[in-house]
Amino acid sequence: CQGVTQMQMTSGAWREAGDEVGQRHGARIARRGSIQINHSAFIGVKYPQASMNRSMCGVAAIFAYGANAPGVDGRELAVMGNAMRARGPDGEGLWLAGDGRAGMAHRRLAIIDLSDAAAQPMQLDSGRYRISYNGEIYNFPALRRQLEDKGHRFTTESDTEVLLRLYQEEGAGMVRRLRGMYAFALWDEERRGLLLARNPFGVKPLYYADDGSTLRAASQVKAL
């Protein structure tokens, strides 16, 4: 077994399904303020070499979680995204929360669904869930079929939408279902929380910086 690393940042108390999963499997949980890092069990997979060579996007996110933290600056997010231009030549996207407490940027390398409908940051459920994601989920067709059996209706062919709907169904514990290489930032508007996750082998990088009131995360250090 290897360890999935997931970090939950919230503006208040947030008990996730992932916590319970981790406790059942003897997960090591470290807490510091409102940051939770959960190392839980994960079954490794063999990555197809062709996919490893081609799949690369740029993820960036800012969460101003402190009561006195300044609001997220859209210009800063744009600069973070532009610093990773080489990672995503096919498009770019930016989202800011209405209250200015959170934001995401994305540089896109289109692989699975080439349409504009699969552009990121992607939203679901009228904006309750938003994601900026890099990677490839190898078992996403099976996950999609399982979600469709539960009544989910997809509007794209992307694995990005599968991540959003799987989170909608299972919460942060959904990371245990993923087989592939990935790094993503997922915003939950109702819970006012940011979930950061990457694959256990670190094939897809995700770096973060926390100054005690604002969290910044990106696919490359230079974006921070």
SETORTOR-380316 format. One line per field, with one value per residue (C-alpha): residue number from 1; x, y, z. Coordinates in Angstrom, 3 decimals. Example, Ala and Ser with C-alpha at 12.3 -4.5 7.8 and 13.67 -1.06 7.14 Angstrom:
kollo <- 1, 2
x <- 12.300, 13.670
y <- -4.500, -1.060
z <- 7.800, 7.140
***
This chain:
kollo <- 1, 2, 3, 4, 5, 6, 7, 8, 9, 10, 11, 12, 13, 14, 15, 16, 17, 18, 19, 20, 21, 22, 23, 24, 25, 26, 27, 28, 29, 30, 31, 32, 33, 34, 35, 36, 37, 38, 39, 40, 41, 42, 43, 44, 45, 46, 47, 48, 49, 50, 51, 52, 53, 54, 55, 56, 57, 58, 59, 60, 61, 62, 63, 64, 65, 66, 67, 68, 69, 70, 71, 72, 73, 74, 75, 76, 77, 78, 79, 80, 81, 82, 83, 84, 85, 86, 87, 88, 89, 90, 91, 92, 93, 94, 95, 96, 97, 98, 99, 100, 101, 102, 103, 104, 105, 106, 107, 108, 109, 110, 111, 112, 113, 114, 115, 116, 117, 118, 119, 120, 121, 122, 123, 124, 125, 126, 127, 128, 129, 130, 131, 132, 133, 134, 135, 136, 137, 138, 139, 140, 141, 142, 143, 144, 145, 146, 147, 148, 149, 150, 151, 152, 153, 154, 155, 156, 157, 158, 159, 160, 161, 162, 163, 164, 165, 166, 167, 168, 169, 170, 171, 172, 173, 174, 175, 176, 177, 178, 179, 180, 181, 182, 183, 184, 185, 186, 187, 188, 189, 190, 191, 192, 193, 194, 195, 196, 197, 198, 199, 200, 201, 202, 203, 204, 205, 206, 207, 208, 209, 210, 211, 212, 213, 214, 215, 216, 217, 218, 219, 220, 221, 222, 223, 224
x <- 0.000, 0.944, -0.658, -3.114, -2.433, -5.446, -5.729, -8.974, -9.105, -12.277, -13.485, -15.187, -15.714, -15.959, -16.195, -15.776, -16.585, -12.894, -12.079, -14.146, -12.591, -9.129, -9.944, -11.257, -8.009, -5.704, -4.880, -2.308, -4.006, -2.043, -3.857, -2.673, -5.329, -7.925, -5.690, -6.125, -3.739, -5.043, -2.752, -5.056, -4.623, -4.590, -4.025, -1.424, -1.885, 0.467, 0.340, 0.220, 3.402, 1.681, -0.733, 2.045, 3.823, 0.866, -1.337, -0.432, -2.462, -1.874, -3.877, -3.987, -6.196, -6.372, -8.484, -8.589, -9.822, -8.749, -11.256, -8.919, -7.408, -7.637, -9.896, -8.557, -7.079, -8.111, -4.945, -2.838, -4.709, -4.165, -0.433, -0.299, -2.013, 0.221, 3.308, 2.204, 1.334, 3.577, 1.518, -1.730, -1.550, -5.161, -6.966, -7.204, -9.902, -10.396, -13.099, -13.613, -16.161, -18.779, -17.515, -13.880, -12.797, -11.807, -10.675, -9.219, -7.252, -6.527, -4.274, -5.699, -4.181, -7.253, -6.987, -10.266, -13.090, -11.845, -15.062, -15.518, -17.990, -15.030, -13.131, -12.003, -12.492, -15.598, -18.731, -21.572, -24.917, -25.316, -21.832, -21.892, -18.913, -15.977, -12.756, -9.381, -7.798, -4.684, -4.206, -6.042, -8.330, -7.872, -10.966, -13.251, -15.419, -16.314, -16.897, -19.100, -21.243, -21.687, -22.746, -25.153, -26.720, -27.355, -29.149, -26.373, -26.704, -23.476, -23.136, -19.508, -17.279, -14.534, -13.073, -13.242, -17.024, -16.680, -14.553, -17.164, -20.060, -18.137, -17.414, -21.087, -21.994, -19.285, -17.521, -13.759, -13.675, -14.007, -10.228, -10.000, -11.901, -9.497, -6.996, -4.686, -2.486, -4.078, -3.852, -6.842, -8.398, -12.132, -14.264, -17.469, -19.501, -22.045, -19.363, -17.052, -14.169, -11.336, -10.172, -6.672, -5.660, -2.942, -2.170, -0.118, 3.017, 3.214, 3.202, 1.103, 2.615, 0.695, 2.474, 0.923, 1.876, -0.024, 0.668, -1.738, -4.775, -4.568, -3.758, -2.305, -1.821, -0.445, 1.028, 4.407, 6.415, 7.036, 3.287, 3.405
y <- 0.000, 3.588, 6.658, 9.046, 12.556, 14.779, 18.127, 19.713, 23.448, 24.836, 28.119, 26.284, 22.807, 20.214, 16.516, 14.598, 11.034, 10.724, 11.189, 8.151, 6.091, 7.038, 6.157, 2.738, 1.998, 3.307, 6.505, 8.896, 12.271, 15.436, 18.623, 22.207, 24.860, 24.416, 22.276, 18.524, 16.203, 12.670, 9.820, 6.879, 3.469, 3.190, 0.325, 1.234, 0.737, 0.486, 3.684, 3.334, 4.948, 6.636, 8.427, 9.552, 11.290, 13.236, 14.343, 17.680, 20.729, 23.546, 23.898, 26.972, 27.866, 30.482, 30.241, 33.253, 31.312, 33.699, 36.181, 39.092, 37.758, 40.070, 38.893, 36.839, 39.027, 37.885, 39.414, 37.225, 34.131, 35.147, 35.559, 32.123, 30.592, 32.361, 31.095, 27.590, 28.428, 25.661, 23.074, 23.989, 25.406, 24.558, 27.037, 28.873, 29.575, 31.561, 31.625, 33.903, 33.351, 36.057, 36.993, 36.987, 34.303, 31.676, 31.396, 28.986, 29.154, 26.463, 25.897, 23.225, 20.462, 18.828, 15.011, 13.134, 15.592, 18.322, 20.394, 23.723, 21.996, 20.250, 23.497, 24.286, 25.350, 23.184, 23.620, 21.349, 21.808, 25.511, 26.296, 24.500, 22.393, 23.653, 21.956, 22.682, 19.356, 17.933, 14.308, 11.253, 8.871, 5.464, 3.908, 6.847, 4.874, 2.353, 5.129, 6.942, 3.848, 3.389, 7.018, 6.752, 3.724, 5.986, 8.551, 10.977, 12.427, 13.584, 16.529, 15.926, 12.967, 14.156, 12.484, 15.934, 15.716, 12.225, 13.681, 16.342, 13.911, 11.332, 14.024, 15.032, 11.402, 10.412, 13.530, 13.602, 9.826, 9.597, 9.808, 6.169, 5.188, 6.845, 4.876, 7.048, 10.114, 13.323, 16.552, 18.776, 21.561, 21.180, 23.926, 23.110, 26.304, 25.041, 23.753, 26.682, 24.251, 23.468, 19.901, 19.417, 15.940, 14.277, 10.702, 8.701, 8.406, 12.130, 11.745, 14.910, 17.595, 19.881, 22.477, 24.751, 27.744, 28.807, 32.152, 31.536, 33.164, 32.410, 29.145, 29.093, 25.915, 25.237, 22.598, 24.346, 26.167, 29.122, 29.776, 30.427
z <- 0.000, -0.601, 0.947, -0.629, 0.608, 0.883, 2.619, 3.697, 4.361, 5.849, 7.269, 10.124, 11.569, 8.786, 9.421, 6.192, 5.196, 4.399, 8.092, 8.989, 6.195, 7.415, 11.022, 10.028, 8.214, 10.911, 9.036, 10.439, 10.831, 11.597, 12.564, 12.606, 13.022, 10.308, 8.108, 8.048, 6.256, 5.980, 4.869, 4.166, 2.577, -1.219, -3.629, -6.256, -9.991, -12.935, -14.997, -18.806, -20.087, -23.029, -20.729, -18.403, -21.258, -22.594, -19.696, -18.152, -17.107, -14.633, -11.401, -9.158, -6.195, -3.440, -0.273, 2.047, 5.073, 7.839, 9.239, 8.506, 5.294, 2.269, -0.520, -3.398, -6.144, -9.610, -11.034, -8.750, -9.912, -13.534, -12.928, -11.259, -14.266, -16.763, -14.919, -15.950, -19.557, -20.889, -19.024, -20.781, -24.296, -25.217, -22.990, -19.706, -17.155, -13.978, -11.307, -8.296, -5.527, -5.179, -1.704, -2.837, -0.352, -2.904, -6.494, -9.022, -12.256, -14.818, -17.822, -20.087, -22.160, -23.712, -23.775, -23.305, -24.059, -26.414, -26.284, -24.515, -22.193, -20.520, -19.877, -16.338, -13.662, -14.074, -11.991, -10.920, -9.163, -10.032, -8.798, -5.460, -6.580, -8.655, -9.630, -11.194, -12.098, -13.727, -14.698, -15.909, -13.999, -15.602, -14.045, -14.804, -17.307, -14.573, -12.036, -14.532, -15.118, -11.364, -10.970, -13.905, -12.217, -9.220, -11.377, -12.347, -15.840, -17.450, -19.812, -20.919, -21.759, -19.385, -16.324, -14.678, -14.427, -12.967, -10.148, -9.375, -9.355, -7.342, -4.731, -4.786, -4.064, -1.563, -0.268, 0.318, 0.754, -3.026, -3.382, -2.296, -5.452, -7.872, -9.934, -11.948, -11.747, -10.571, -8.640, -8.040, -6.010, -5.357, -3.815, -1.906, -1.686, 0.857, 3.240, 2.484, 2.169, -0.223, -0.851, -2.256, -3.384, -5.447, -6.431, -3.900, -6.023, -6.669, -10.457, -10.646, -8.409, -6.095, -3.962, -1.355, 0.748, 3.868, 5.578, 8.451, 6.860, 3.129, 1.387, -2.118, -4.153, -7.632, -9.905, -9.945, -7.290, -9.600, -9.720, -5.963
***
